Amino acid sequence: MPEPAALPSERSLWPVLMGGLLLLAAAMLFGLSWGSTDVNLLDALRGSDGTEWRILRYRLDHVLLAAVVGAALALAGMLFQALLRNPLASPFTLGVAGGGSLGAFIIISLESTALGTSLTAALAPWGIAGARAAGAFAGVLLTVGLVFALARAAGGVETVTLLLAGVTLNFICSAGVILIQALADSSQTMRMVRWSMGGFHPTGGQLPATLVLMGVGLAIILPTLRHLDVLSLDDRTAHLLGVPVRRTRAQIILGTAIMVGACLAVAGPIGFIGLIVPHTCRLLVGPDHRRLVPATALGGASLLLVADTLARGLPAHLLGRTGELPVGVLTAALGGPFFLSLLLKMNR
């Protein structure tokens, strides 16, 4: 008896993977070689220039961290768009950004106190950056827990109640953020503003800790990926086809919250990656999540890598000055027009 023919989506998976990996490799080479100081990769690898080798080692952590965060944000946006059946959903839809920002701002406001000093010492060798990261991550998890609690109290963990609870908590957290900024001094306010812009400042332990948290989030999410095509239709259809809707929804939100919390912890709120990439990949590879998941992850890693590289190199090349632009500024500049075009397309 002949074997059944492979499904079209299965046959076309390898070109998607190869194209995404080639795009990511090109973005990584761009990120390693270009910046405020251009680096000749061949000379650096041969060891003929010690300065270039040190720059390359620093940029490697930067590039890897940007790739991991970009993949996680894009994947989180795609998951929320499928789960909430909302094309405008993003990784921060359920109040995650507000909760993370509130947690980080609380730590920033306490940095000059005895409690802040003790917390910074306890999180050595990460220090102040580690304390802010811990505050942001705790704020994300607490916000997601409250979203679930409010949704259950309102009659069940359904899509509409989750959205309403998330929007409500986001307003509450935003009020807390504004209150902390109003009570802060000028130096604290500047640190809060810089954190809100998003950006990478790698330290020795950020990349391993981020990879561990991403692994935990992915381990929770992976069993649910086979249900995404059905779950994106409606709850009744998914239930009739044997999908455990509530458990799957809870797994996706918990795993995504862990990944997005890790992203906020190391880079602050970087917007629009989770909106631009899933829709672009959906246009390129179709709506089948077997192809969409790897395409979105690889596309998100590549886009954030390119944006971060431009943020590091443009001030020196265009303005002749040192320093970096916040990468969140560039992603917002890309994402804003895309968001508006998406709204216009939906209206038509």
HUHURA-V559607 format. One record per residue. N is the residue number from 1. PSI is psi as a letter, one per 40 degrees, with the letter a starting at -180 (NA if undefined). BURIAL is 1 if it has 16 or more other ideal C-beta (glycine too) atoms within 10 Angstrom, else 0. Layout:
[[N PSI BURIAL] [N PSI BURIAL]]
This chain:
[[1 h 0] [2 i 0] [3 i 0] [4 i 0] [5 i 0] [6 i 0] [7 i 0] [8 d 0] [9 d 1] [10 d 0] [11 d 0] [12 e 1] [13 d 1] [14 d 0] [15 d 0] [16 d 1] [17 d 0] [18 d 0] [19 d 0] [20 d 1] [21 d 0] [22 d 0] [23 d 1] [24 d 1] [25 d 0] [26 d 0] [27 d 1] [28 d 1] [29 d 0] [30 d 1] [31 d 1] [32 d 1] [33 d 1] [34 i 1] [35 a 1] [36 d 0] [37 h 0] [38 i 0] [39 h 1] [40 h 0] [41 d 0] [42 d 0] [43 d 0] [44 d 1] [45 d 0] [46 e 0] [47 e 0] [48 e 0] [49 h 0] [50 d 0] [51 d 0] [52 d 1] [53 d 1] [54 d 0] [55 d 1] [56 d 1] [57 d 0] [58 d 0] [59 d 1] [60 d 0] [61 d 0] [62 d 1] [63 d 1] [64 d 1] [65 d 1] [66 d 1] [67 d 1] [68 d 1] [69 d 1] [70 d 1] [71 d 1] [72 d 1] [73 d 1] [74 d 1] [75 d 1] [76 d 1] [77 d 1] [78 d 1] [79 d 1] [80 d 1] [81 d 1] [82 d 1] [83 d 1] [84 e 1] [85 f 0] [86 h 0] [87 e 0] [88 e 0] [89 i 1] [90 i 1] [91 e 1] [92 e 1] [93 d 1] [94 f 1] [95 e 1] [96 d 1] [97 d 1] [98 d 1] [99 d 1] [100 d 1] [101 d 1] [102 d 1] [103 d 1] [104 d 1] [105 d 1] [106 d 1] [107 d 1] [108 d 1] [109 d 1] [110 e 1] [111 d 1] [112 e 0] [113 i 0] [114 d 0] [115 d 0] [116 d 1] [117 d 0] [118 d 0] [119 d 1] [120 d 1] [121 d 0] [122 d 0] [123 e 1] [124 i 0] [125 e 0] [126 d 1] [127 b 0] [128 d 1] [129 d 1] [130 d 1] [131 d 1] [132 d 1] [133 d 1] [134 d 1] [135 d 1] [136 d 1] [137 d 1] [138 d 1] [139 d 1] [140 d 1] [141 d 1] [142 d 1] [143 d 1] [144 d 1] [145 d 0] [146 d 1] [147 d 1] [148 d 1] [149 d 0] [150 d 1] [151 d 1] [152 d 0] [153 d 0] [154 e 0] [155 e 0] [156 i 0] [157 g 1] [158 i 1] [159 d 1] [160 d 0] [161 d 1] [162 d 1] [163 d 1] [164 d 0] [165 d 1] [166 d 1] [167 d 0] [168 d 0] [169 d 1] [170 d 1] [171 d 0] [172 d 0] [173 d 1] [174 d 0] [175 d 0] [176 d 1] [177 d 1] [178 d 0] [179 d 0] [180 d 1] [181 d 1] [182 d 0] [183 e 0] [184 i 1] [185 i 0] [186 d 0] [187 d 0] [188 d 1] [189 d 1] [190 d 0] [191 d 1] [192 d 1] [193 d 0] [194 d 0] [195 d 1] [196 d 1] [197 d 0] [198 i 1] [199 i 1] [200 h 1] [201 g 0] [202 h 1] [203 i 1] [204 d 0] [205 e 0] [206 d 1] [207 d 1] [208 d 0] [209 d 1] [210 d 1] [211 d 0] [212 d 0] [213 d 1] [214 d 1] [215 d 0] [216 d 0] [217 d 1] [218 d 1] [219 d 0] [220 d 1] [221 d 1] [222 d 0] [223 e 0] [224 e 1] [225 d 1] [226 e 0] [227 e 1] [228 d 1] [229 d 1] [230 d 1] [231 d 1] [232 e 1] [233 c 0] [234 i 0] [235 d 0] [236 d 0] [237 d 0] [238 d 1] [239 d 0] [240 d 0] [241 e 0] [242 e 0] [243 h 1] [244 g 0] [245 d 1] [246 d 0] [247 d 0] [248 d 1] [249 d 1] [250 d 0] [251 d 1] [252 d 1] [253 d 1] [254 d 1] [255 d 1] [256 d 1] [257 d 1] [258 d 1] [259 d 1] [260 d 1] [261 d 1] [262 d 1] [263 d 1] [264 d 1] [265 d 1] [266 e 1] [267 e 1] [268 a 1] [269 h 1] [270 h 1] [271 i 1] [272 e 1] [273 d 1] [274 e 1] [275 d 1] [276 d 1] [277 d 1] [278 d 1] [279 d 1] [280 d 1] [281 d 1] [282 d 1] [283 d 0] [284 d 0] [285 e 1] [286 i 1] [287 e 0] [288 h 1] [289 e 1] [290 d 1] [291 d 1] [292 d 1] [293 d 1] [294 d 1] [295 d 1] [296 d 1] [297 d 1] [298 d 1] [299 d 1] [300 d 1] [301 d 1] [302 d 1] [303 d 1] [304 d 1] [305 d 1] [306 d 1] [307 d 1] [308 d 1] [309 d 1] [310 d 1] [311 d 1] [312 d 1] [313 d 1] [314 d 0] [315 d 0] [316 d 1] [317 d 0] [318 d 0] [319 e 0] [320 f 0] [321 i 0] [322 i 0] [323 i 0] [324 i 1] [325 i 1] [326 h 1] [327 d 1] [328 d 1] [329 d 0] [330 d 1] [331 d 1] [332 d 1] [333 d 0] [334 d 1] [335 d 1] [336 d 0] [337 d 0] [338 d 0] [339 d 1] [340 d 0] [341 d 0] [342 d 1] [343 d 0] [344 d 0] [345 d 0] [346 d 0] [347 d 0] [348 NA 0]]
